[in-house]
Structure formats: C-alpha cells, structure tokens
Amino acid sequence: MGDRNAPKYTCTIHLVAILGLAFLSSLLPAAATTTGTFQLDDLRRIVSLSAAQISPDGKQVAVIVSRPNWETDENEREIELVDVASGARHTFTHARQSPSSPRWSPDGAYLAFLAKDPKTHKDQVFVASMRGGDPQRLTDNPQGVDSYAWSPDGKSIAFVAQDPPLNAKAIKAHNKVFRVTDGHFLLDKEIAPWHLWVVPAAGGQASQLTHGEFSLGTESGSTTTPAWSPDGTRIAFTKFPSAYWASSFRSVIAEVEIKSDTMRTVVDAQGSGYFTFAPVGDRFAFQRPRDGDQNNGDAVYVGSDDGENRDVTAALARHFNSYAWMPDGRALVTSGALGTHSVLWKQPLVGKASLLHLGEIQANDGLGTTTSAGPTGVSVSRKGVIAFIGSTTTHPSELYILDSIAAKPRRLTNVNAFLDKLDLGRTESIEWTGPDGFHEDGVLTYPVGYETGRKYPLVLVIHGGPMIASNVGFQRLAQLLASAGFLVFQPNYRGSTNLGDAYQHAMYRDTGEGPGKDVMAGLAAVEKLGIVDMTRVGVSGWSYGGYMSAWLSSHHDVWKAALLGAPVTDWLMDYSISFYQGGDAFYFGSSPWTSEGWEIWREQSPINHVRNVKAPTLILGSVKDANVPLVNAFEWYHALRDNGVPVEFYAYPISSHVPHDIVQVTDLYRRWVGWMEEHLKP
C-alpha cells in the first residue's frame, strides 16, 4: 500500500518510500555531450537534499545533505548552510551522528538541530551560535527527542519525547508479558505515550508539561511538532487517543498553558493535525481530511478562538500535502499534486488560489520535513523568500529559492551535476479517458536511444499509497529501466491524490476492480501510440502498487512478468496484524469481521483470485515490515508455487517498509530490472 509509515500526521499514507519507489528528485536539462547511461553504480553518486530551512532574514538556508557510503552501507548526513545570494555552501555540522531537523531561532542568531548523542545514541537537541563555537547539547532525555520548536522569544524550546517503558520494573524482574490492544503483530511490549516538555534555550532543567494515556506520537512514526502561541504562553499539539497508530484517525488539537499546565481542546474535529499559529493576528491553521471523510484529500482549515474553522482550500477540492504561512498572515503556500506535476499554490484566506511559477520544476515537498513553523516542504522567511527542494524529469533533488511569491525559482545547488552528462530516458505525461468518465493520467518514460517506428517492451511501475501520485520528477527506477531498453509506464488510478477529491474518493469500497480498470485503460492509451510490443509487457509495484500488481496479474492475462514488492494480497490478514488497521477500514467503511464487510473484504483480496495468475512472478519484501506484513507475500508465494507458476521470493532482513540503505536499494533495483530483462527481452 502506500506509506503507512508516513501517516497523515507525518507525511501521508503509503509512502514515498513506499510505493513505489517514488523517489523523486530534480535536475537541469541534459548536457549536449553525454558520457553514458544511468546505471546501478550511479545510485551511489546521487546526493539527497531535504528539510530546507531558510533563516528569518532570508539570507541563508540550512539543508540536510545526505550521501550514500557504499563501504559502510550508511547514508552520511550533514547540515550545510547555503548563501541565498551566491549559492556558496559550507558544512555546518562536523562529526555529528545523523543530524536532522535544523531550526533557526526567531532572531536567526542560533541554529538548533537533532543529532545522536554519542553516549546514549538517542536523538537530542543541539544548539549552535552563528557567531561560532561548537554546538552545545541542550537535552538529555533518556528516551530521546522526536520533535521540537523554538519559543517566539527564543528563550525556550519545547520538545516531544516518549515516556519511559510502562512496565520497566516487571521487565527487570523478567516478567515481559504485555497487553495487546491496537498494536501490530511485531511489537514485543506495550507502547508508552509521547508527551510535551520545555527546556530553557540557554540550558537547564527540562520540565514535563503533559501527562496521561493520550499521546503526542505513535509507535509508527506520527509525532506532533509543538506550536507556540505568538505570545509564548501556550503550546498547541496534535493529541492522539493513544500511542498506537491504529487510533490516530481520532486525533484532535489541544493546547497547554505553560505556567499552569492547564490543558484545553482547541479543535475537536477528529482527524485534525499539523496545527500552526499565524505569524501575526489571532488565526491558526490545521489539516484534516475534507469534511472529516478519510477517503477525501487533506484540506487546510483556518480558524480563530472566536470564529468557525473554515476550509480555505474547498474550491480546489483536492489533497494538500502541506502548507506554510506567508509573513503577513493573510495567505498560505500549499503544496500538492496537479495532474502529473508536484506544485505550489498561493492560497489567500479569502479568495481564489493561484499557482506559483515553477516551470519544469517539481516541488518535492514529500522529501521535506515538518518544521517548527509547520508541516511543509517549503520554508518562508520573514520577508517572504521561499526555499524548497525540487527536481525535474532529468535531475534529482536540488535547493531552489523564490525571491518572492511571484518570482521564478532560482537553483542554488548543483550537487547532482554528474547526471547532466548522462543520456537519460525522455519523460512526459500521458492522459486518457478512463472508466466512469474520469479524466486520467500517468507518466511515460521512453527507452534511452528511442527510435521512431520501433516497438519496445513495456514495464508498468504502479505507485503505492494509494493516496499519492506518480509525477514527472526524476525517478531512479524508471531511468534504470529506460537504460535497459524498456518503455516505463507509471499510471495514476482512482485513489490517487492528483485529480481531486472525487477521483480520490472513487476507490471507496472499490479498492481493486475500479483502480484496475483505470490502469488497463491507461495501458490501452499507451498501446495506441504504436510504440509498445504488447507481447512483452510486465506489471510491477511496491506496497499498494504491489497490491495492484497482484490484482492485475490475477485478473488479466496480458503479462509476461510480474513483480510484487511488499504487496497486500489478503485484506483480512493485513487488517488484523498490521499497524494500519484503521486505515484499511476506511477503504471499506466497515470491519472485515462484521456482516457489512464480510463479502467485500474477501472479494477484493487478490489472494481469492490467485489461481488465475500465469505470469512468472518475483516477490520482494521486508521481514519486519509492520506496514504491509510479509505474511501477505508468503501467502502469494505458496499459492503460486503450489499452482505451478514460476515464482521467486526474496526478503530483506529490515524493519522498514522498503530498503533505504544503498547496498540493499541497489540490490532491489538490480532484481527489479533483471527480472524484467529475463522475461521481457528476446
């Protein structure tokens, strides 16, 4: 499925990472002279940028720079400072383990960040003066810090940390039994809640502000970022019913008064999250599935203590990945998918939204991080200068600047310059009319060296989520397949977030048949171009893309090869043991164990149709994946093997939904491309 590890409170459902390998990035047009094609070894050279944070005065940007190290199999991260005027860069952190989440103090005199403490190996807050000197560790929480935010006056930092183990005394006495509630099947203990703390920015004793069974985070990655009120007297946060992600859909917004520890509910609409105060005035903003329906996109609501919360994005009626306030508090910058493009809008609090002028650049907000100012892939200075990470069809992530909201973007970095000298596959959008009258789209990448008049084997790479979308940003897997001589088709389908709420909502109680028809309509549109050898077509995907590949390979006999990565094959089993239980239930409007859901959950589980599969199938997954448990893959493997279908099954001994380390990512892509070469090439 998509990135369940990136739920609505961290990022979104069924992931980047998940799904499909929508590893987007950005780049300049290819240079006139090329030196070869994109190969597996080039994966080691790609530099990833994320978490761009512009300074309050708009003169420099702090950004996380990540480089893969093949020898250690680690992603080596540093925080770099980039000059907005010149693009000059210098490393800010040295010899810090896994720095992340850079945050400027309100006056820009200090930069804070999270990094592993050498003694505890837990993330702690470090603060460094821009005048020089070594960063000083500010926190020493035994459980580590998950998120934090500066107070408006810069004198305090609020942070979120997990409570100590609930049954530590019993565990010490060798009694490790624990209560099973909403947790997933891989847990071996009851999960303690996350709570809010505050510590003086100059150093000192931290004090805990919230207590109780409710939580500011969950076991599967959703952690609130504290939001200080403009006067610094209150801190707002997303309040989850418990520390388990399965109940996270019932979150509300609460706040605590610092002096008295008094807590109250600010927004009682369930599903609310990503709360921020406006930089001026008494307004606030938050995100919530439009009208409270989890099958709709996430809308951006604006309200105040004295007024009604209003969906300012209602006119666009689509999913928004994130938002950020403009300095005057009268408008927001929102991000989301528009067709096969990742875009930014200016959204006035009253009036019509307008697109920002990004040209060919895709705003890869999903690669950013939740900031102290809010959950956004863009960062805005006090004068309205905007920093973001972007990509193009031929170039991975780089840092861009908009000098004003009406300006055209300037690229500040060129960390992936080597790709300008490679011969890459041409990528473009393709559109068609699908079932039920939907206007649909996808992304088509041509083989390197494409010749007019020839027909080529085709590989479908289906995104996960399902609530994300394929776009024309740089994608490593597509380019590797293009270099191997394949056409690559990445179809969007109902449930995707790029064509509005009606399209996204259309997969409600129709998780397989409807999306499957959408994909097949897209395949027919590509076939009409006259460039596909329809005797050599493969289907593949990760997470929900794996589900769709299972569904399509069990319902259509056109595939000569199939690849299922982390696939959902059995909805009932997936609902019962994954951390994502509540999310699955929203797709069907019921539990699979009630009369209302008894038939539909079973009918739309691909495992019930597995005897129809004929295509040789490669199955991949992660052993400790709590998002889409590997049990799904085991069921599919044994069913194909027992029915005489050629099948191979490989598992990565990791706990993430998809590999992130360079060695196993390279292995994954090698197997993906190799399987298609083995079965689709003459």
N, C-alpha and C positions, 0 to 999 in steps of 0.2 A: 504494500500500500504506500502511501506517501510517507512523509516523515512524521511518524507519530512521535518521534523524539523531539520534534520541533512543533509542539502543540501550539494552540492559538496564543499561548502566553509566552512563548519563546521565539517562536518563529512561525510555524504553520503545519499542517498535517501531512505527513509523508514526504518528506524531505528532500531536500536537495540531495542531499546526500542520499536521500533515498530515492530516489527514484529514478531513480533513474538515471541516476547519473546525470542530473542536470548540473554539471559542473560548469557554470558559466564564467566567462572572463572577457577581456577586451583587448582590441588591437587596431593598429593602423593598417591602411591598405598595403598589400604585399609589394615588396620592392621589385624593381624591374628584373634584377638578376637573382635567380634562386640557386640554392645550393643543395636541394634535395627535398624529400617529402617528410611529413611528420611521422616519427617512428616511436616505438616504445621507449627507447632511451631518452627521447626528448621530454618525457614526463618528469624526469629528474631535474630538468632545467627550468620548469615553469615556476615562477615566483607568484605567490598569492598575497594579495593585499586585502585588508579587512579593517573594520572598526575605525574608520577615519573620523577624527575629532578636530574640528577647526578651533583655534584659540579665540577667546572672546573678542580680541581686536581684529580678527580676520587675517593676521599676518603669517601664521604658520599652521600646519596640520600635523597632528600626531597620528600615526597609522601603524598597524601591525603588519610586519613584513615576514612572511613565512617561506622558508626554503627547505626542500626535502634533502635529507642526508642519506644517501644510499648505504653507506657503511654502517651507520648506527640505526637505520630504519626509523628515523625520527624527523619530525618537522621542526626545524630550528627557527624560533621566533625571536624577533627583536622589535622594539618600538623605534621608529625613525621619525624625525622631525623634518618636514618639507616646507621650504620657504614658498609662500604663495606667489610672490612677485617673480622669483627667478627659477623656482623648481629645485634649488640646491637642497641636498639631503645630507643629514648626518645621523648616526646612530645615537639614540638617547639612552638605551639600556645596554649594559655590558655585563656579560656573565650572569644574567638573571635567568632563572629557570622558568620557561613558559610564561613570559609576560603577556598580559591581556588587559582589556578594558581600560584604556587610557582615558583620564578625565581631567580637564582643566579646572583649576579653582576659578571662582567667579571673576577675580581680578586678573587672571592669567599669570600670576606670579609663581604658581606651583602646578606641577603635573603629577597626578596620582595614577597608580596602576595596580593591578593584581599580579602577583608572582608567587611561585612556590618558595616557602621558607626552607632554607637548607636543613634545618634541624627537624621540623615536623613534616616537611614535604606537603604541607597544606597551603592553599592559596591565602595570602594575607595582603592587606593594603599597604603599599609603599608610597611615600610622598617625596618628591624631589623639588628643590628650588630651581627656578630658571636662572638664578644667578650663579649656579654651580654647586658642586659638592655631591657627595654620594646620597642616593635615595635612602630614606630612613623608614624602617618598618614601623607602621602605626598600630597594627592589630596583632594579637597573639591568640586568637580564638582557637581552642583545641580542635574544633570541627572544621575550621577553615571558613573563609568568606566567599559567598556566592555572588553577591552584587553589592553596590554601594553608591552613594551620591553625596556631593558637597552640599552644605547648607548655603543659603543665599549670601550670608556674610563671610563665608569661607572659614568660619571658626570651628565648625564641627563636620563630622562625616557620619552619615547613617549607613548601616550595613546590615545585610541579611545573612544569618548563619543558622545551621541546623543545631537543634538541641542534642545533648549527649544521648547515647543509647538508652532506650526506655527501660530495659531490663539488665543494665550493666552488672548489678550485684548478683543476679541469678546466673548470668553468663560466667562471671568469675568463679561461681561455685559449681560450674559445669552443667547447669541446667539451661539448655539452649532452646527449649520449646517456645514457640511463639504463636500468637493468634493470626489466623489467615482471614483477611477481610477482602478488600478491593485490590490487594497486591497481585502482581503477576507471578507466574509459576517458578521463576528463577530466584525469587527472594528467599533468604535464609534467616531473616529476622524481621521483627515489627519495625516499621519506619517511624522515626521521631520527627516531629514537626520542625519547620524553619520559623525563626522569629526575628524581630527587629531590634537592633542595637544602635547606640550612638556613642561616639568617642570624640574627644577634643582633637582637632586637626593638628595641634601643636604637640600632641602626645598626652597620655594619661590613662586613667581607668575608664573602660567601656562600661556602659550600663544598659541593661536589657529593658526594652520598652513594652514588648507584648509577651503574653504568656497564654497557654491554653492548648486545647486539642486542635483548633484550627491551625492553618499553616500558611506561610508566605512562599512556600515552594512545594514541589512534589518529587517523588522518587525517580521520575523520568525526565527531569530537566527543566520544568517550568518554575522559574524563580522570579518573583516580582523585583522591580527596581524601585527603591524608595523615591517618593516625590515630595519635596519640601514645599510647604506653602510659601508664598512670596515674603511673608513677614517672619518666616523661620520659626513659628510657634507650633506648627503641626507637621506631621509626616503622613502622607497617604500611601496606600499599598493595595495590591490585589490580595484579597483574603480568600483562600481556598478552604473548603469544608474540612479537608484532612490533608495528610501528607501523601495521599495516593492520587495518581493522575486520573484514575477512573472517575473520580467525583469532581474533577477540576472544572467541568462544564457548569457547575453551580456556583462559581466564584462571584463575589461582589467586591465593591470598592469600600474600604474602611479607612479611617484615619485615627491617629492617636495624638493627643495633646502632650507635648513633651514634659511640661512642668508637673502635670497631674497624673500622667499615664491614663487619662480618660480616653476611652475609645468610642467612636460612633460610626455608623454606616453613612457613607456619602452617596453611593449609588447602589440601590438594592436590586437592580435588574440583573438576573442571573446570567452568567457568561461574560460579564464585564471584565476588562483587563487593560493593561497598557495605559494607565492613568497619568496625566501630567497637568500641572497648573500653567496657565498662560503667563508669559513673561511680564505682562502688565495687565492691570484690571483684575476682576474677580472671577473670570471664567476658568473652566477646566475642560479637558478633552479626555476621551477614553474610546476604546474599541469594544465592539460587541457584534456578534452575528446579527445581521439586519433583522429587526423585529423579533429578536430572540430565537429565530429559527436557525439551528446549527447547520442546516443544509443551504443556507444563504451565505453570501460573502460577508466578511467582516467590514462593518461600516465604521465611520468615525463620527462620534457624537460629541457635541459641545453643550455645556450647561453651566449653571452657577448655583450657588446655595439658594438663591431666591427665585430661580426660574426653572423651566422644564428642560430636560435633556433632549436635544434635537439632533437628528441625523443630518448633518450638513452635506453628506455625500449622497443623499437619497436620489438626486436627479440622475446620477451616473449609475445607480443600482447595480453595483458590482463589488468585487472583493478588493480590499485595500490591504497591502502587506504591512504598511506602516505609515506614520505621519510625523511631522515636526512643526512646531510653531514658528511663524515668522516673528521678527522682533517687536512689531507693533501690536501683536496680539489680535489683529483683525483678519488674519489669513493663516492657512496651514499649507505646508508642502506634503502631498500624499504620494504614495508610490503603489504601483500595481502593474498588472499585465493588460495590455490593449492589443488584442489580436496576438500576433507573434512577436510583439515588442514589449520590453520592460520599460515603463515610462514614469515620468513625474508630472504631477499636476499642481497648479496653484489653486487652492480651494478657499475662496473668501468665506467668512462666516455667514454672509448673506450674499447670494448671487451665484452665478454660473462659474464652474471650474474651467480653467484653461490649461492646455498642455505647455510644458516648458520646452524650449527649443534644444533638443538633444541630438538631432540629426541621426546619424547611424549608430550612435552610442546607446547601449542598453544599460539602464541603471540597475546594477546588480545589488539591489537593496538586501536581498536574502543573504548576501555574503557579509553584511554588516553586523552590527550588534546593538542590543538595547543600551541606550546611553543614559546619562544622568538627566538629560533633558527629555528623554522619551524613547520609545522603541522605534528606531528608524535607521535606515541605511544612509540617510543624509544627515549632515551636521551643519547648523546655521550659526553664523557669528552674530554679534550684536548689531552689526551694520547690514546684515542680510546677505553676506557672502556665503555661498553654499558649497560644501565639499561632499563628494560621493565617489564610490568605486564604480567603474563602468567597464564594459567590454564592447567589442564589435564582432562581426562574423569571423574575422581572421586574427583577432588579438585578444589574449586573456587580460586579466584584471590590471587596471592602471588607475591612478588617482586623478580625478578631474575637479575643476573649480568652475563655478558660475559666479562671476563677479557681482552679479545682481540677478534677481529672479527673472529678468527679461533678457539677460545676456546669453550668448552662445558659450558652450563649455570649452575650457582650456585644459589640455592634458599636461599634468605636472611631472609625471614619471614615465620612464621607458624601461621598466625592469624586465620586460619580456621581449626585448628588441630582437633576440635571435630568431623569433618566428617571422619577422619581416622578410627574412631571406629564404624561407621555405615555400615550396609550392603546395598550396592548400586547396581543398575542395571548395567550389563555389557554393554558397548557402543562400537560399531565398525562401520566401513564403509561398505557400500554395493554398488556394481557397476552393471550396466546393459547397454545394447544397446537399445537406445530409437528410437523414430520415426526420420525419415530423417537421419538415420545413426549416430546420436550423441552418443558419449560415455558419459553416465550419472552416477550420484552417489547420495548418500544420507547417512543418519546416522540412525542406528538401535540400540535401547536400549532394552535390554531384561528385563522381569519382575524379580524382586527380588525373589530368590529361584527358578529360572527357572529349569525345569526338562525336560530332553531329552525325546522325544516321546509324550509329551503333546502338545495340540494346545491351543493358547491363543487369547483372544480378542485383537484387534489392533486399536490404535488411530494414525491417521495421524496428525502431527503438522507441518503446512506448513509455512515457513518463509515469512516475508514481504519484502519490498523493492520496486520492486522485486530485485533491484541491491545490494543485499547482498548474503550470502550463509550460509547454515547450516554446522557446523563443529562438531568435536568430543569433543570440550571443554565442561566442566561441564555446565549442564543446569538444572535449578531448576524445571521447569515444567516437563521435561522428567523424572527426578528422582521421582517426586511425583506420576506421572502416573505409573512408574515402581513399586513403593512401593505398589500401589493399585492393582497390578497384571496384568498390561497391557504391551503388546509389544508397543513400540513407534517408529514410522517411520517418519523421517524428510527428505523428498525428496528435492533435488535441481531440478531446472527446467530451461528451456531456459529463459534468462533474468538474471539468477544468475551470480555472478561475479567470480566464482571459476574455470571455464573451458575455459577461453579465450574469446577474442572479438567475434569470430564467433558465439559462443554459446550465449553470452550476447546479441548480435545484432539480434539474430534469433527471438526475440519476437516483433520486429518492425512490426507494423500493424498486429500482431497476439498475442494479449495480453491474450486471453482466450483459444482458441482451441489448439494451439501448446503447451503451458505450461500444459494444462490439459492432453493432450496425454502423455507428459513426466511423469507426476505424475502417471497416470494409468499404464504406462509401469513399473515404479518403484514398484507399488503395486503388479503387476504380478510377478516381480522378487522376492519380499518378499514371496509371496504366494508359489512359487516354493520351498522354503526352507522347506515346510511341517510343519510349526510351527504355522500357523495362522488359527483360526476359522473364515472362511470367512462369516459365518452367523452373526458375531458380529464385524463389522468394523465401526469406526467413522471417520469423517473428521473435521478438525478444523484449525484455523489460525487467525492471527491478521494482520490488515492493508491489504497489498497485499495478505497475507495469508488468510485474511477474504474474499477478492475478489475471490481467487482461490477456497475457500470452497463454496462460493455461486455458482461459475461456475460449479464446480464438482457436487454439490448436485442438480443442475438443469439440468445436462446432463448425469448422470449415476445413475442407481437405485441399488446401492450396499450398500448404507449407512444405518445403523440403528440409527445413531445420527449425528448431525452436530452442530458445534459451530462457529459462525461468530463474531470475535472481530474487531471492527472499520472497517467494510467491505465497500469497494467500490462496490456498486450494480448498480449505474447509472452513466456512464461516463459523460453524458451531464451535469447533475446537478453538479457533482463533479467538472468538469472543470469550471463551471460558478460561483461557490461560494467559492471554497477552495483557499488557498494561493498558491497552487501548480500548478495553471493553465498552466504555460509554460511547466512544466514537463509532464503533460498529453498530451499536443500537440505533444511533441517529439515522444511519443509512436506511434502516428498515422500519423505524417507528415502533419497534417492539423488541422484546427479548426472543431469542430462538426457542426458548423453553416454555413459551405460552401458546395458547391456541391461536392467537392472532399471527404469531410469527412462525408457527411450526412448519408450514409448507414453503413459504417464500425463502427462508434462510437455506433450506436444503436444496431447493430448485436452483438457486443462484450460486451454489457452491460448485466450482468446476469439478471437484472430486466425484460428483454424481454423474459426470459425463466423461470420465477419464477413459472409458473403454472405447471411445471414438477416436482417440489420438493415434495417428500414424507417423507423425514426423519424428525423426531422431531428435532427442531432447538432451540438452545439458542443463543440469540443475546446480545452482550455486547458492550459498547462504552462510550465515554466521552461527556458530554453535550456541552462543549465549545471547541471542537476539530476543529481547523481551517485546519488541515491537511487532515483528512477524515471526513467531516461534518456528524454529527449524522443523518442528513436528509436521508442519504443512508440507515441507519438502520431502520428508521421509514418506509420507502417505503417497505423494505423487510418484516418487521413485519406485516404491514397491508395486504400485498399481501398473506402471508402465512395464517394469521388468517382468511381472507375472503375466502380462498380456503380450509379451514378445516384442515390445517396441524398443529399439536401440536407445539406451539411456545411460548417461554418466552423471555422477553426483559428487561434488567436491564442497567441503565446508571449511571455513576459516575459523580457527580457534580464538575468536574475539567476542567481546560483549557488545560491540556497536552494531547498528543495523546494516552498515556497509563498511568495508575497509577504508581507512583513512591514511594508513602508513604507506610509504612509497613502494616498498617491496611487494606488499600484498595487492595494492592498487594496480601495479604493473602486472602481477600475475593474473588478476581478474580480467584486465583488458586483453592480455595475451590469450587467455582461454576464450574470451568472447569473440575476438576476431578469428582466432584459429578454428573455432567450431564452425563458423560461417564459411571460412575458406574450405574446410574439409568437405562440407555438404553442399555448397552452392557453386563452387568453382568446377570447371570441367575436369 
